[in-house]
Amino acid sequence: MKLFSSKSKSVVGIDIGTHSIKVVELAGNKVNPKVVAWGVAALPSGAFSENAIANSELVADTLSGLLVSAGVKSDNVAVAVSSSHAITKVLGMPSGMREVELEEQISIEALHFIPYPIEEVNLDFEVLGPSATTENEDDVLLVACRRSVVEDYVDLIESMDLSLEYVDIDTYALERVYRSQNSLSPNSKEPVAVFDIGSSSSHLMIVDNEKVLYSRHQNFGAAQLVKLIRKEYGISADEAEELLNSPQPPADFLQTVQDPFVEMLKQEVSRALQFFYSSSSHSNIDSVVLTGACCGLAGLAGDLELKLRSKVSILNPFSDANVQFRRDAIVTKAPALSTAYGLSLRGLG
């Protein structure tokens, strides 16, 4: 399965996470996307583990029900592999090489930095364009992923009689959404920090106008927020999830739960940025863009902005899309649907 397959007219983006499955179906084109369907469904315990499918039957049952309840129309789907399973590297290759020659040379280069037997790995590449530093060379993006990980997704989709158009990397899908949002363009020449909050882990990407400068995973996620809720109110995990999704949280929620969580988030973002500063020539960023789980919390961006003393915004993938149904419901869910949206967006012309 190629990671950089050809585009399809309509693709349903499916983001299978550790805690839930998110789907987005778009129609139209990249300039004027139309939301055909979207939905979120919680995964049963044991369905997904360590960023990989652990029980395909549980995942298939949940996904099947979600596709129906969300009103998905297309059978063409795309899924994302966690970047924690992928190895990426930009290689310099002589300009003008034929694709066969390029493929052979990249396979040889891959042997030097992939820590697995080459027969156990899916390799793919994409020519990015002329090198900015070396004359007569092209920058070529190489992506490698364990074959067993990719095949888990292939087997899952094929078992459901769906057509798997492509397997992407979650961070590529997220970057695609970020770059589609003109309102998030930086006001300076400094890069932007995109902080994606998952259920059990988070991922920082530092991006400039052309590429991702830095990437880092951290063991911090929405699970910390759920723990705070359970501790404060003495309730179960399921009850904590219900409270978190409630339109009317308890009167003391902001002070006793959200404020401590924002302080934890501030520390995690600051720590991640310090790692970036120490490994690059940069000492500042333009702004922070939050996405992923729990970003629907009212006032989260403003609260974090005060603590970080840096501009903070929430990534809403649907801000430039034509949403004709369930407008109110999509507002709080939008940040968590970013990866699924990015997967579907790639399929549009």
TORKEPA-703885 format. One record per residue (C-alpha): x, z, y; residue in three letters; residue number from 1. Coordinates in pm, 1 decimal. Layout:
N
X Z Y ALA NUM
...
end
This chain:
349
0.0 0.0 0.0 MET 1
150.2 -113.7 327.9 LYS 2
150.5 122.6 621.9 LEU 3
141.3 -167.2 870.0 PHE 4
-129.5 -391.6 726.4 SER 5
-324.6 -655.2 916.7 SER 6
-614.0 -555.0 1138.6 LYS 7
-973.3 -558.6 1022.9 SER 8
-1281.6 -613.3 1240.4 LYS 9
-1433.1 -274.5 1160.9 SER 10
-1258.1 21.8 1003.0 VAL 11
-1379.3 374.4 942.8 VAL 12
-1104.6 622.1 1026.8 GLY 13
-1094.0 910.6 779.3 ILE 14
-887.0 1216.7 865.2 ASP 15
-860.5 1449.6 565.4 ILE 16
-723.4 1781.4 683.5 GLY 17
-655.6 2116.9 524.6 THR 18
-989.0 2254.4 643.3 HIS 19
-1224.5 1961.3 697.8 SER 20
-1277.4 1585.2 687.9 ILE 21
-1339.7 1393.6 1009.2 LYS 22
-1470.3 1034.1 1022.8 VAL 23
-1509.1 788.5 1311.5 VAL 24
-1640.2 431.0 1295.0 GLU 25
-1589.5 203.5 1594.8 LEU 26
-1710.3 -147.1 1676.4 ALA 27
-1632.4 -388.8 1958.6 GLY 28
-1273.9 -407.0 2077.4 ASN 29
-996.0 -182.3 2206.1 LYS 30
-1097.4 -244.0 2567.1 VAL 31
-1462.0 -155.5 2508.7 ASN 32
-1499.2 38.6 2182.2 PRO 33
-1846.6 136.1 2066.6 LYS 34
-1901.4 445.9 1855.4 VAL 35
-2099.4 345.7 1545.8 VAL 36
-2072.7 675.3 1361.1 ALA 37
-1885.4 1004.7 1360.0 TRP 38
-1899.4 1330.3 1171.4 GLY 39
-1720.4 1639.6 1046.6 VAL 40
-1758.0 1822.8 715.7 ALA 41
-1585.2 2137.4 593.5 ALA 42
-1380.8 2107.7 273.9 LEU 43
-1435.8 2354.7 -11.9 PRO 44
-1153.5 2593.8 -85.5 SER 45
-886.2 2435.7 -303.8 GLY 46
-966.2 2075.8 -210.4 ALA 47
-661.5 2027.2 9.8 PHE 48
-332.1 2213.9 5.7 SER 49
-1.0 2182.8 192.3 GLU 50
-106.9 1861.4 368.1 ASN 51
-192.0 1690.9 39.3 ALA 52
-500.8 1632.7 -175.4 ILE 53
-521.1 1909.7 -435.8 ALA 54
-860.8 1835.4 -593.7 ASN 55
-971.1 1473.0 -555.7 SER 56
-1320.9 1536.2 -694.2 GLU 57
-1398.4 1799.5 -429.9 LEU 58
-1260.9 1575.3 -156.1 VAL 59
-1456.2 1272.6 -284.5 ALA 60
-1782.9 1468.5 -302.3 ASP 61
-1737.6 1601.8 50.9 THR 62
-1638.6 1262.6 190.7 LEU 63
-1926.5 1085.3 17.1 SER 64
-2180.1 1325.1 167.2 GLY 65
-2020.5 1296.9 510.4 LEU 66
-2027.5 916.0 513.8 LEU 67
-2400.4 927.7 441.8 VAL 68
-2488.4 1204.8 686.9 SER 69
-2282.3 1046.1 964.1 ALA 70
-2451.7 709.6 915.7 GLY 71
-2133.1 514.6 842.4 VAL 72
-2204.0 144.2 788.5 LYS 73
-1868.6 -13.4 700.0 SER 74
-1696.2 4.0 360.8 ASP 75
-1355.7 -67.3 516.1 ASN 76
-1166.1 257.0 563.7 VAL 77
-829.1 384.9 677.5 ALA 78
-667.5 717.2 599.3 VAL 79
-371.3 906.3 738.6 ALA 80
-81.8 1069.5 558.8 VAL 81
61.6 1377.8 725.4 SER 82
383.7 1308.6 913.8 SER 83
532.0 1603.3 724.1 SER 84
534.1 1373.1 418.3 HIS 85
682.0 1075.3 601.5 ALA 86
1037.0 984.0 693.6 ILE 87
1074.7 758.8 995.9 THR 88
1380.9 602.6 1149.0 LYS 89
1448.5 332.1 1405.0 VAL 90
1717.1 92.7 1282.2 LEU 91
1912.7 -170.6 1471.8 GLY 92
1895.5 -509.4 1301.8 MET 93
2037.4 -849.3 1405.8 PRO 94
1780.7 -1051.0 1600.3 SER 95
1628.2 -1355.3 1435.4 GLY 96
1653.9 -1237.2 1073.7 MET 97
1401.2 -1384.7 835.0 ARG 98
1148.2 -1135.5 697.4 GLU 99
1290.5 -1160.1 343.8 VAL 100
1642.8 -1090.9 471.6 GLU 101
1517.1 -809.0 690.5 LEU 102
1333.1 -649.6 400.5 GLU 103
1641.9 -663.6 179.4 GLU 104
1865.8 -514.1 448.9 GLN 105
1620.3 -234.6 528.7 ILE 106
1594.8 -142.8 160.3 SER 107
1973.0 -106.1 153.0 ILE 108
1978.7 102.4 472.9 GLU 109
1702.8 326.6 338.8 ALA 110
1925.4 440.7 53.8 LEU 111
2146.3 623.4 305.2 HIS 112
1887.6 866.8 438.4 PHE 113
1591.0 888.4 198.7 ILE 114
1642.5 1191.0 -29.1 PRO 115
1433.7 1050.4 -317.3 TYR 116
1491.8 776.5 -573.5 PRO 117
1395.3 453.3 -400.5 ILE 118
1152.3 361.4 -679.3 GLU 119
949.5 676.3 -595.0 GLU 120
901.0 575.5 -232.5 VAL 121
670.5 344.0 -38.4 ASN 122
868.9 162.9 229.9 LEU 123
735.0 -35.1 521.0 ASP 124
872.3 -151.5 853.9 PHE 125
770.5 -302.8 1185.0 GLU 126
985.5 -487.6 1438.0 VAL 127
946.3 -304.0 1769.1 LEU 128
1128.7 -557.2 1984.4 GLY 129
1470.8 -617.7 2137.3 PRO 130
1705.2 -319.1 2147.0 SER 131
1744.8 -158.2 2487.6 ALA 132
2104.5 -61.0 2411.1 THR 133
2255.2 -331.2 2187.2 THR 134
2262.1 -702.1 2263.5 GLU 135
2131.5 -943.6 1997.6 ASN 136
1965.5 -663.0 1802.4 GLU 137
1603.1 -565.8 1741.3 ASP 138
1474.4 -212.8 1698.3 ASP 139
1296.2 -187.7 1364.4 VAL 140
1078.8 109.7 1274.0 LEU 141
1117.9 211.0 910.8 LEU 142
860.4 440.2 750.3 VAL 143
900.5 591.0 405.1 ALA 144
661.2 812.3 210.5 CYS 145
657.7 942.8 -145.5 ARG 146
463.0 697.0 -357.3 ARG 147
272.6 980.5 -526.7 SER 148
132.7 1098.4 -191.7 VAL 149
11.9 751.0 -92.5 VAL 150
-135.4 686.8 -436.7 GLU 151
-347.5 1003.2 -409.8 ASP 152
-528.2 843.6 -115.4 TYR 153
-547.5 501.9 -281.4 VAL 154
-698.5 653.5 -596.0 ASP 155
-945.9 859.9 -393.3 LEU 156
-1076.8 563.2 -193.6 ILE 157
-1088.6 328.5 -492.6 GLU 158
-1283.1 588.7 -694.4 SER 159
-1552.6 573.9 -424.5 MET 160
-1577.9 191.2 -429.5 ASP 161
-1451.0 169.4 -73.2 LEU 162
-1196.5 -78.5 59.7 SER 163
-875.0 82.1 181.2 LEU 164
-751.5 -134.8 467.1 GLU 165
-439.7 64.7 548.2 TYR 166
-263.3 398.4 520.5 VAL 167
-129.6 524.0 852.3 ASP 168
69.1 825.7 965.3 ILE 169
-140.8 1086.8 1147.0 ASP 170
96.3 1110.4 1442.9 THR 171
87.7 732.3 1494.3 TYR 172
-292.1 744.7 1505.4 ALA 173
-277.4 1030.3 1755.5 LEU 174
-21.7 852.6 1973.5 GLU 175
-243.6 543.5 1971.4 ARG 176
-533.1 746.2 2113.1 VAL 177
-317.2 911.5 2377.5 TYR 178
-183.9 577.0 2501.9 ARG 179
-538.4 436.0 2519.1 SER 180
-635.7 700.5 2775.6 GLN 181
-526.9 573.1 3115.8 ASN 182
-640.5 894.3 3284.0 SER 183
-364.8 1085.6 3101.2 LEU 184
-80.5 874.1 3238.0 SER 185
188.2 1101.1 3387.0 PRO 186
220.7 1142.6 3760.9 ASN 187
599.6 1148.8 3737.5 SER 188
883.0 1004.5 3532.3 LYS 189
886.2 1314.0 3313.5 GLU 190
751.8 1287.8 2957.4 PRO 191
423.1 1436.9 2836.0 VAL 192
386.7 1701.3 2564.6 ALA 193
101.2 1628.0 2320.9 VAL 194
23.0 1942.7 2121.7 PHE 195
-203.8 1882.4 1821.5 ASP 196
-358.5 2201.9 1682.1 ILE 197
-455.3 2184.4 1317.0 GLY 198
-619.2 2445.3 1099.6 SER 199
-299.7 2602.9 968.9 SER 200
-23.7 2417.0 1155.7 SER 201
41.6 2237.1 1482.7 SER 202
249.8 1940.1 1584.6 HIS 203
426.9 1876.8 1914.3 LEU 204
503.9 1521.7 2026.3 MET 205
699.1 1448.2 2343.0 ILE 206
610.6 1097.5 2461.1 VAL 207
721.8 879.4 2749.9 ASP 208
596.3 537.0 2854.0 ASN 209
757.5 364.4 2558.6 GLU 210
807.2 590.8 2259.6 LYS 211
794.4 934.4 2100.6 VAL 212
1105.7 1120.6 2212.3 LEU 213
1066.3 1430.2 1996.5 TYR 214
848.9 1563.7 1716.0 SER 215
815.3 1912.3 1569.1 ARG 216
576.7 2092.9 1331.6 HIS 217
495.4 2464.0 1368.2 GLN 218
314.1 2720.4 1155.0 ASN 219
40.4 2790.0 1405.8 PHE 220
-320.5 2675.7 1406.7 GLY 221
-687.8 2750.9 1447.6 ALA 222
-663.2 2989.5 1151.7 ALA 223
-508.6 3240.6 1393.4 GLN 224
-821.2 3218.6 1606.9 LEU 225
-1044.0 3277.4 1305.8 VAL 226
-835.2 3584.5 1214.7 LYS 227
-881.4 3724.2 1564.7 LEU 228
-1258.4 3677.7 1538.4 ILE 229
-1275.0 3843.2 1196.7 ARG 230
-1066.0 4137.7 1313.0 LYS 231
-1264.1 4191.0 1633.1 GLU 232
-1613.1 4162.9 1484.4 TYR 233
-1552.5 4267.4 1122.3 GLY 234
-1706.3 3953.4 972.3 ILE 235
-1622.7 3707.4 695.0 SER 236
-1432.0 3384.2 741.5 ALA 237
-1752.5 3178.6 710.9 ASP 238
-1926.3 3396.9 968.7 GLU 239
-1626.4 3362.8 1197.7 ALA 240
-1651.7 2982.9 1172.1 GLU 241
-2020.8 2999.1 1259.8 GLU 242
-1948.3 3219.6 1560.0 LEU 243
-1673.2 2984.5 1673.2 LEU 244
-1915.4 2690.4 1664.8 ASN 245
-2196.5 2883.1 1830.1 SER 246
-2309.8 2758.2 2174.1 PRO 247
-2348.3 3122.1 2281.4 GLN 248
-2054.4 3340.3 2169.9 PRO 249
-2065.3 3718.1 2223.2 PRO 250
-2037.3 3840.2 2581.9 ALA 251
-1693.7 3991.0 2520.5 ASP 252
-1555.7 3685.5 2335.2 PHE 253
-1348.4 3560.5 2627.0 LEU 254
-1172.9 3890.8 2684.3 GLN 255
-1128.5 4015.1 2328.7 THR 256
-1067.9 3687.6 2140.2 VAL 257
-1002.1 3385.6 2359.1 GLN 258
-756.4 3549.0 2600.6 ASP 259
-531.7 3682.6 2317.6 PRO 260
-547.3 3343.8 2143.9 PHE 261
-449.5 3159.0 2461.7 VAL 262
-151.8 3393.2 2497.6 GLU 263
-48.0 3310.7 2140.0 MET 264
-92.7 2940.5 2213.0 LEU 265
115.7 2969.7 2528.0 LYS 266
399.4 3129.3 2331.5 GLN 267
387.6 2857.4 2064.2 GLU 268
384.1 2571.3 2315.9 VAL 269
666.3 2733.2 2516.0 SER 270
875.1 2785.3 2202.7 ARG 271
824.1 2424.1 2093.6 ALA 272
920.9 2296.8 2438.3 LEU 273
1237.5 2506.8 2440.3 GLN 274
1346.3 2341.9 2115.5 PHE 275
1289.7 2004.3 2281.4 PHE 276
1482.7 2095.4 2596.4 TYR 277
1775.6 2227.7 2393.4 SER 278
1803.9 1904.0 2195.6 SER 279
1761.6 1653.4 2478.9 SER 280
1867.3 1575.7 2834.0 SER 281
1524.9 1676.1 2964.0 HIS 282
1453.7 2012.0 3125.5 SER 283
1093.0 1956.0 3227.3 ASN 284
768.8 1778.9 3131.5 ILE 285
493.6 1623.8 3338.6 ASP 286
203.4 1792.4 3159.5 SER 287
61.8 1920.6 2831.4 VAL 288
-219.0 1742.9 2645.8 VAL 289
-403.3 1947.9 2383.7 LEU 290
-593.3 1800.5 2091.7 THR 291
-720.9 1902.0 1751.1 GLY 292
-905.2 2205.6 1622.4 ALA 293
-1044.7 2470.5 1859.4 CYS 294
-978.6 2257.8 2169.2 CYS 295
-1353.4 2259.0 2229.3 GLY 296
-1330.2 2618.7 2352.5 LEU 297
-1474.6 2637.1 2702.8 ALA 298
-1204.5 2681.0 2965.4 GLY 299
-913.9 2655.1 2718.1 LEU 300
-715.2 2402.2 2923.7 ALA 301
-754.3 2598.6 3245.9 GLY 302
-661.5 2927.2 3081.8 ASP 303
-345.9 2779.9 2927.8 LEU 304
-257.2 2601.8 3251.4 GLU 305
-244.1 2934.1 3436.1 LEU 306
-15.3 3085.1 3173.3 LYS 307
216.2 2784.1 3135.5 LEU 308
217.4 2699.8 3507.0 ARG 309
199.7 2337.0 3406.2 SER 310
-87.3 2088.1 3410.2 LYS 311
-291.4 2105.3 3087.6 VAL 312
-566.9 1867.5 2976.9 SER 313
-772.7 1810.5 2663.6 ILE 314
-751.8 1476.6 2483.4 LEU 315
-1101.5 1330.6 2451.4 ASN 316
-1071.7 1011.3 2245.5 PRO 317
-1428.7 911.5 2334.2 PHE 318
-1381.6 921.5 2712.4 SER 319
-1358.4 541.0 2739.6 ASP 320
-1591.2 463.1 2448.3 ALA 321
-1958.0 368.1 2447.9 ASN 322
-2131.5 670.2 2290.0 VAL 323
-2504.0 606.0 2248.3 GLN 324
-2607.1 898.5 2030.6 PHE 325
-2537.1 1269.5 1983.2 ARG 326
-2359.0 1276.9 2320.7 ARG 327
-2392.4 1652.1 2367.8 ASP 328
-2268.8 1735.2 2017.6 ALA 329
-1963.0 1512.1 2044.5 ILE 330
-1823.3 1694.3 2349.8 VAL 331
-1693.7 1999.8 2162.4 THR 332
-1600.0 1802.5 1847.9 LYS 333
-1413.7 1521.5 2024.6 ALA 334
-1060.8 1672.3 2028.1 PRO 335
-1075.1 1738.4 1653.3 ALA 336
-1173.3 1374.0 1593.1 LEU 337
-866.7 1227.0 1766.4 SER 338
-676.5 1123.0 1452.9 THR 339
-984.3 968.2 1290.5 ALA 340
-1056.1 784.2 1615.8 TYR 341
-698.3 654.2 1628.2 GLY 342
-725.5 523.7 1272.8 LEU 343
-1045.0 333.6 1354.1 SER 344
-908.6 212.0 1688.4 LEU 345
-622.0 34.6 1513.0 ARG 346
-872.0 -184.9 1329.1 GLY 347
-1022.6 -323.4 1649.1 LEU 348
-904.4 -648.8 1799.3 GLY 349
end
